[in-house]
Amino acid sequence: MKLVRCNKCKDEYYICEELDKIGFPIGGEQCECGKTDYTVIDNNIQVKYNTYVKKADDMETITEDMRHTMAMLKDEILELVKTYLDPWLK
């Protein structure tokens, strides 16, 4: 990633060339003002990602949410099987 400054409006923004090459809208080489003329401030930005779970309580909440989501998914799949596959099997 690169940290750049627009030469027109002097706004700073990030460019991720790898994402831009594969067509993602984030990290493009265009400023919000519409200009593509910029000055590179830092050519090699390293981004630190925060860990998602910081406490044991958070992990318990996430686990409970996953159980609830999986139960809902199971119910939906069983409903689809009953609606679409059972008539073909009879």
N, C-alpha and C positions, 0 to 999 in steps of 0.2 A: 504494500500500500504506500501511497505517496500523500503527503500533506502539501497542498498547493494554495496559492493566493491568486485570485482573479486580478488581472491587470487593469480591468475597467472599474469594478466596484470595490476592490480590495477585500472581498469576502474570502475567508479561508474554508476549504472543504477537502475531503479525501477522495482519492482516485484509487480504485482497485482494478488494475489493468487485466488481471486474470478473469474477474467476473465480467468486465466489459467485453472481453473477447468472446465469451460464450453467450452474450446477449442479455445478461441481467441488467435491470434498469438502475440498480444502485452502483455507484462507483464509476459512472460515466465521466467523460472528460468535458462536460459542459457545466458551467456555473448556473445558478438560478437566474441570473440576469440574461442568460442566453449566449454569452460569449465563451469561446473555447480557448482563448488566449490566457495563459496562466504562467506563474513563476513557481518553480518547485522550491519548497521550504525544506522539506526533509524527504529523502528519496526512499528510505527503508523504515517505515513505521511498523513496529511490532505491537500487536494488540494483545492485551491480557484479557482473558475471559474469566469472569467470576464463576465460582462453582455454584451449581443450582441448589444443592442442599448444604446448608450451613449448620443446621442443628438436628438433633435426633427427632425433635417434634415435627420438623418439616418433613423428614423422611417418613414418619408415621402418617402424616396427612397425605403425602404423595402416594403411599402404598394404599391407603383407604380409597383415594380417588381412582386409582388404577383398578382396584377390585370392583368398584361401582361401575366404571366404564366397561370392564370386561363382562360383567353381569348383564348390562344393557345390550352389549353386542351379542351375547349368547341368545338373549330373548329375541332380538331382531332376526338373527339367523334361523332360529327355530320357527319363527313366524313365516319367513320366506320359504323354508322347506315345506311347511304345512300348506302354504298357499300354492306353490308352484310345482313341487315334486310329488307330493302325496297323490294328486289326481293322476299323474302319469304312472305311478306304481300300482294303482288299483285297477 
